[in-house]
Amino acid sequence: MHASLFIPALDAWLLAKNLGFLTAVINILMAFLLARLAVVVTGHLIRKFSEKRISRLTRDDTAARRLETGITLISGLVKYVFYFIAAAIAIGELGLSGAMTSMLAAAGIGTLAIGIGAKSLIEDVTKGFFILFENELTVGDFVTIAGISGVVEAISIRTVTIRSWRGEKNIIPNGQITTIVNFSRSDTYVTLVDMAISHESDADRALDIMIEEMEVVRQEMNDPKIQPPEKIGIGEITATGVVLRALMKTDVMQQWQIPREVMRRVRLRFQQEGIEVPHERIAIVGEKS
């Protein structure tokens, strides 16, 4: 059956002018144009409908991010559906449906290739649905996946997009996700601060300085989620010095800012207090002549 999208009179006129092939070309272009238009309009309607729902969830950040994740997934699914329909129309217009079926039936190579591709696609889609419905990820979570740390920017039925702290956009197929470390499912994040001093320095005094400067940073940030610092003590002894360790429970996404500021302050205090940092020593032994 001819899947013409034009009026029959125009179709007949093109055929009479020996330009019948233009009908198929125009129909294919129109199919993809309408698919694109349908994707844009549907996405706009979904976004418009969800904005009111999200505005009501301003106090529930988790629910708002979960709704945002659902919107992203539905938008991706709609895109696949409309473009699949457009591709099916294009195949029909080119008259390749029958030829393609016979070729694949005669040569198992094409079937095998499609099967291998479909296996990966099905794995990505299946994993994507499990990620959504098991609430493993939501848009806005800070995670580590496949060795990449960053904020979840989008979740589709095939991929997860992560924006790293340096700005890179990382797209990970859902089928390749084996382990998810989600830092946003806890109200606090344990931030460790390590500072190294020489063997000759006073470790107790140096650790007290670390705690004092961490408390100053906590007071300046004035965030109720940041808890008072805690001493851990000596974390490691090396050939050149001693590594002192303290921790502070902070809000997620502050695990870089706080240690940087603490280390800057502690370094200055160490200089003022005469506490030496480790340095490599070279002993030169001379022989008697």
Long-range contacts (C-beta under 8 A, 24 or more apart in sequence): 3-27, 3-89, 3-92, 3-93, 5-30, 5-31, 24-93, 24-94, 27-89, 27-93, 28-89, 28-90, 28-93, 28-94, 31-85, 31-86, 31-89, 31-90, 31-93, 32-83, 32-86, 32-90, 34-86, 35-82, 35-83, 35-85, 35-86, 36-82, 38-78, 38-82, 39-78, 39-79, 39-82, 39-83, 42-75, 42-78, 42-82, 43-75, 43-78, 46-71, 46-74, 46-75, 46-78, 47-71, 61-140, 62-138, 65-138, 65-139, 65-140, 65-141, 66-135, 66-138, 68-138, 68-139, 68-140, 69-132, 69-137, 69-138, 69-139, 69-155, 70-132, 72-139, 72-154, 72-155, 72-156, 73-128, 73-132, 73-155, 73-156, 73-157, 76-156, 76-157, 76-158, 77-157, 80-157, 120-173, 120-175, 121-158, 123-174, 123-175, 124-157, 124-158, 124-159, 124-173, 124-174, 124-175, 125-157, 125-158, 125-174, 127-174, 127-175, 127-177, 128-155, 128-156, 128-157, 128-158, 128-159, 128-160, 128-174, 129-157, 131-155, 131-160, 131-174, 131-177, 131-180, 136-180, 136-182, 137-180, 137-182, 138-184, 140-184, 141-182, 141-183, 141-184, 141-185, 142-182, 142-183, 142-184, 142-252, 142-253, 143-180, 143-181, 143-182, 143-183, 143-184, 144-180, 144-181, 144-183, 145-172, 145-177, 145-179, 145-180, 145-181, 146-172, 146-176, 146-177, 146-178, 148-172, 165-256, 183-252, 184-252, 186-252, 187-225, 187-251, 188-225, 188-227, 188-249, 188-250, 188-251, 188-252, 189-249, 189-250, 189-251, 189-252, 189-254, 189-255, 190-247, 190-248, 190-249, 191-247, 191-248, 191-249, 191-250, 191-254, 191-255, 191-258, 191-259, 192-232, 192-245, 192-246, 192-247, 192-259, 193-245, 193-246, 193-247, 193-248, 193-258, 193-259, 193-262, 193-263, 193-266, 194-235, 194-243, 194-244, 194-245, 195-243, 195-244, 195-263, 195-266, 195-267, 195-270, 196-238, 196-240, 196-241, 196-242, 196-243, 196-244, 196-277, 196-278, 197-241, 197-242, 197-244, 197-270, 197-275, 197-276, 197-277, 197-278, 198-240, 198-241, 198-242, 198-276, 198-277, 198-278, 198-279, 199-240, 199-241, 199-242, 200-276, 201-241, 201-242, 201-275, 201-276, 202-275, 203-234, 203-242, 203-244, 205-273, 205-275, 206-244, 206-270, 206-273, 206-275, 207-231, 207-233, 207-244, 207-246, 209-266, 209-269, 209-270, 209-273, 209-275, 210-244, 210-246, 210-262, 210-266, 211-246, 212-269, 213-262, 213-265, 213-266, 213-269, 214-246, 214-248, 214-262, 216-265, 217-258, 217-261, 217-262, 217-265, 218-248, 221-254, 221-258, 223-250, 223-251, 223-254, 225-250, 225-251, 226-250, 226-251, 226-254, 226-258, 238-278, 240-278, 240-279, 240-280, 240-281, 241-277, 241-278
